[in-house]
Amino acid sequence: MVGLLRAEGEHRLAGSVPGLRFYEWCGCPDDFCSSFYTGPRPAHPYGPEHRNVVLSPHDCMMVLDVVSHAIRYVEILYRGTLR
């Protein structure tokens, strides 16, 4: 993920990856999903500080939910199960 973020010019986020912590799986029933939260689920939409960062690894789809320069959710689809 660090290399993918750097390739997108997201150097600040790349530097935060070593400190990311797994909090919980997304909870959906889809067998192609290995997405997870890095902190408690939000009770409401993330708000105006939210943005998505789409990464392009060769073996899956990956979209990060970023709030105030922090990765809050890592969406990983079609990679095979990590759970």
Residue frames as a rotation matrix with the C-alpha (Angstrom) as fourth column:
MET 1
0.571 0.821 0.000 0.00
0.821 -0.571 0.000 0.00
0.000 0.000 -1.000 0.00
VAL 2
0.295 -0.536 -0.791 2.88
0.265 -0.750 0.606 2.38
-0.918 -0.389 -0.079 0.74
GLY 3
-0.731 -0.642 0.232 4.24
0.355 -0.068 0.932 2.11
-0.582 0.764 0.278 -2.81
LEU 4
-0.237 0.743 0.625 0.79
0.941 0.016 0.337 2.57
0.241 0.669 -0.704 -4.33
LEU 5
0.695 0.485 -0.530 0.16
0.639 -0.755 0.148 5.68
-0.328 -0.442 -0.835 -2.26
ARG 6
-0.096 -0.817 -0.569 3.54
0.154 -0.577 0.802 7.15
-0.983 -0.010 0.181 -3.18
ALA 7
-0.734 -0.151 0.662 2.84
0.644 0.156 0.749 6.46
-0.216 0.976 -0.017 -6.86
GLU 8
0.212 0.902 0.377 -0.36
0.908 -0.324 0.265 8.52
0.361 0.287 -0.888 -6.48
GLY 9
-0.344 -0.434 0.832 1.55
0.147 -0.901 -0.409 11.37
0.927 -0.018 0.374 -4.82
GLU 10
0.696 0.672 0.255 -0.02
-0.222 -0.136 0.965 10.61
0.683 -0.728 0.055 -1.43
HIS 11
-0.232 -0.944 -0.234 3.24
0.043 0.231 -0.972 10.78
0.972 -0.236 -0.013 0.54
ARG 12
-0.493 0.109 0.863 1.63
-0.821 -0.388 -0.419 11.89
0.290 -0.915 0.280 3.81
LEU 13
0.614 0.766 0.189 -0.78
-0.789 0.595 0.152 8.94
0.004 -0.243 0.970 3.75
ALA 14
0.513 -0.508 -0.692 2.05
-0.053 0.786 -0.616 6.58
0.857 0.353 0.376 2.76
GLY 15
-0.542 -0.782 0.307 3.92
-0.309 -0.154 -0.938 7.66
0.781 -0.604 -0.158 5.88
SER 16
-0.193 0.560 0.806 0.91
-0.981 -0.114 -0.156 6.81
0.005 -0.821 0.571 8.03
VAL 17
0.404 0.437 -0.804 0.55
-0.568 0.809 0.154 3.20
0.717 0.394 0.574 6.84
PRO 18
-0.489 -0.621 -0.612 2.99
0.073 0.670 -0.738 1.64
0.869 -0.406 -0.283 9.35
GLY 19
-0.960 0.117 0.255 0.84
-0.277 -0.264 -0.924 3.04
-0.041 -0.957 0.286 12.17
LEU 20
-0.171 0.954 -0.245 -2.48
-0.797 0.012 0.604 1.74
0.580 0.298 0.758 10.81
ARG 21
-0.862 -0.005 0.506 -4.34
-0.368 0.692 -0.621 -0.64
-0.347 -0.722 -0.598 13.08
PHE 22
-0.619 0.712 -0.333 -7.02
0.129 0.510 0.850 -3.17
0.775 0.483 -0.408 12.25
TYR 23
-0.712 0.463 0.529 -10.18
-0.698 -0.377 -0.609 -2.35
-0.082 -0.802 0.591 14.18
GLU 24
-0.182 0.666 0.723 -12.89
-0.095 0.720 -0.687 -4.54
-0.979 -0.193 -0.068 12.63
TRP 25
-0.810 0.012 0.586 -14.06
0.549 0.367 0.751 -6.11
-0.206 0.930 -0.304 9.38
CYS 26
-0.873 0.486 0.036 -16.68
-0.412 -0.777 0.476 -4.24
0.259 0.400 0.879 7.40
GLY 27
-0.627 0.633 0.454 -19.32
-0.262 0.377 -0.888 -6.82
-0.733 -0.676 -0.071 8.30
CYS 28
0.079 0.672 -0.737 -20.83
-0.985 -0.063 -0.163 -7.32
-0.156 0.738 0.656 4.86
PRO 29
0.461 0.179 0.869 -21.67
-0.263 0.963 -0.058 -10.86
-0.848 -0.202 0.491 3.74
ASP 30
0.860 -0.090 -0.503 -19.85
-0.503 0.020 -0.864 -10.61
0.088 0.996 -0.028 0.39
ASP 31
0.774 -0.569 0.278 -17.22
0.389 0.774 0.500 -13.31
-0.499 -0.279 0.820 -0.10
PHE 32
0.357 -0.650 0.671 -15.19
0.801 -0.156 -0.578 -11.04
0.480 0.743 0.465 -2.40
CYS 33
0.604 -0.037 0.796 -14.78
-0.226 -0.966 0.127 -8.36
0.765 -0.256 -0.591 0.29
SER 34
0.161 -0.612 -0.775 -11.84
0.904 0.406 -0.132 -8.07
0.396 -0.679 0.618 2.69
SER 35
-0.025 -0.097 0.995 -12.49
0.047 -0.994 -0.096 -4.47
0.999 0.045 0.030 3.73
PHE 36
0.073 -0.001 -0.997 -11.84
0.957 0.282 0.070 -3.22
0.282 -0.959 0.021 7.24
TYR 37
0.856 0.219 0.468 -12.02
0.045 -0.934 0.355 -0.22
0.515 -0.283 -0.809 9.55
THR 38
-0.216 -0.971 -0.104 -8.97
0.419 0.004 -0.908 1.27
0.882 -0.240 0.406 11.23
GLY 39
-0.986 0.043 0.162 -11.07
-0.164 -0.457 -0.874 2.72
0.036 -0.889 0.457 14.07
PRO 40
-0.496 0.861 0.113 -14.68
0.312 0.299 -0.902 2.72
-0.810 -0.412 -0.417 15.25
ARG 41
-0.412 0.481 0.774 -17.35
0.887 0.018 0.461 2.85
0.207 0.876 -0.435 12.56
PRO 42
-0.983 0.108 0.146 -18.76
-0.127 -0.984 -0.126 6.32
0.130 -0.143 0.981 12.13
ALA 43
-0.488 0.871 -0.055 -22.28
0.508 0.233 -0.829 6.84
-0.709 -0.433 -0.556 13.44
HIS 44
0.639 0.625 -0.449 -22.89
0.037 -0.608 -0.793 9.39
-0.768 0.490 -0.412 10.67
PRO 45
0.820 -0.378 0.429 -21.39
0.484 0.059 -0.873 10.18
0.304 0.924 0.232 7.26
TYR 46
0.007 -0.949 -0.316 -17.76
0.999 -0.007 0.045 11.23
-0.045 -0.316 0.948 7.47
GLY 47
0.628 0.327 -0.706 -18.55
0.400 -0.914 -0.068 14.80
-0.668 -0.239 -0.705 6.42
PRO 48
0.981 -0.107 -0.161 -16.68
-0.192 -0.628 -0.754 17.44
-0.021 0.771 -0.637 4.42
GLU 49
0.188 -0.976 0.108 -13.20
-0.891 -0.123 0.438 16.27
-0.414 -0.179 -0.892 5.45
HIS 50
0.246 -0.007 0.969 -13.82
0.052 0.999 -0.006 12.90
-0.968 0.052 0.246 3.74
ARG 51
0.252 -0.133 -0.958 -12.28
-0.957 -0.182 -0.227 11.88
-0.144 0.974 -0.173 0.44
ASN 52
0.867 0.006 0.498 -11.59
0.042 0.996 -0.084 8.63
-0.496 0.093 0.863 -1.39
VAL 53
-0.054 -0.898 -0.436 -8.19
-0.904 -0.142 0.404 7.56
-0.425 0.416 -0.804 -2.63
VAL 54
0.925 0.375 0.055 -8.42
-0.295 0.803 -0.517 4.91
-0.238 0.462 0.854 -5.35
LEU 55
-0.124 -0.986 0.108 -5.37
-0.732 0.165 0.661 2.67
-0.670 0.003 -0.742 -5.64
SER 56
0.671 0.354 -0.652 -4.62
-0.736 0.424 -0.527 0.25
0.089 0.834 0.545 -8.45
PRO 57
-0.244 -0.718 0.652 -2.87
-0.630 0.629 0.456 -2.88
-0.737 -0.299 -0.606 -7.23
HIS 58
-0.627 -0.084 -0.774 -2.59
-0.748 0.341 0.569 -5.62
0.216 0.936 -0.277 -9.84
ASP 59
-0.881 0.166 -0.443 -4.56
0.176 0.984 0.017 -8.24
0.439 -0.063 -0.896 -7.88
CYS 60
-0.268 0.832 -0.486 -7.61
0.948 0.137 -0.287 -6.41
-0.172 -0.538 -0.825 -6.47
MET 61
0.151 0.353 0.923 -9.60
0.339 -0.896 0.287 -3.18
0.929 0.270 -0.255 -6.16
MET 62
-0.249 -0.272 -0.930 -8.61
0.969 -0.064 -0.241 -0.88
0.006 -0.960 0.280 -3.30
VAL 63
0.091 0.331 0.939 -10.27
0.220 -0.927 0.305 2.34
0.971 0.179 -0.157 -2.16
LEU 64
-0.636 -0.357 -0.685 -9.30
0.745 -0.052 -0.665 4.22
0.201 -0.933 0.299 0.99
ASP 65
0.618 0.729 0.294 -11.68
0.510 -0.657 0.556 6.41
0.598 -0.193 -0.778 2.96
VAL 66
-0.517 -0.841 -0.156 -9.58
0.757 -0.365 -0.543 9.28
0.400 -0.399 0.825 4.24
VAL 67
0.699 0.706 0.118 -10.84
0.522 -0.615 0.591 11.74
0.490 -0.352 -0.798 6.84
SER 68
0.920 -0.357 0.165 -8.71
-0.391 -0.795 0.464 14.69
-0.035 -0.491 -0.870 7.93
HIS 69
0.176 -0.919 -0.352 -5.56
-0.872 0.020 -0.489 13.10
0.457 0.393 -0.798 6.46
ALA 70
-0.528 -0.312 0.790 -6.17
-0.694 0.695 -0.189 9.77
-0.490 -0.648 -0.583 8.26
ILE 71
-0.613 0.300 -0.731 -7.06
-0.413 0.667 0.620 6.44
0.673 0.682 -0.285 6.64
ARG 72
-0.388 0.577 0.719 -10.30
-0.879 0.002 -0.476 5.36
-0.277 -0.817 0.507 8.33
TYR 73
0.526 0.602 0.600 -11.46
-0.285 0.790 -0.543 2.50
-0.801 0.115 0.587 6.09
VAL 74
-0.611 -0.716 -0.339 -9.64
-0.645 0.201 0.738 0.22
-0.460 0.669 -0.584 3.66
GLU 75
0.568 0.820 0.073 -11.90
-0.548 0.443 -0.710 -1.25
-0.614 0.363 0.701 0.99
ILE 76
-0.653 -0.747 -0.128 -10.33
-0.652 0.467 0.597 -4.33
-0.386 0.473 -0.792 -0.60
LEU 77
0.462 0.878 0.129 -12.39
-0.587 0.411 -0.697 -6.19
-0.665 0.246 0.705 -3.18
TYR 78
0.957 0.085 -0.279 -11.72
-0.271 0.607 -0.747 -9.28
0.106 0.790 0.604 -5.29
ARG 79
0.045 -0.997 0.056 -8.38
-0.939 -0.062 -0.338 -10.14
0.341 -0.037 -0.939 -3.70
GLY 80
-0.123 -0.038 -0.992 -9.40
0.231 0.971 -0.066 -13.38
0.965 -0.237 -0.110 -2.06
THR 81
0.805 0.590 -0.063 -10.28
0.184 -0.146 0.972 -13.68
0.564 -0.794 -0.226 1.54
LEU 82
-0.368 -0.864 0.345 -8.14
-0.196 -0.290 -0.937 -12.07
0.909 -0.412 -0.062 4.22
ARG 83
0.223 0.580 0.784 -10.67
-0.891 -0.204 0.405 -12.82
0.395 -0.789 0.471 6.94
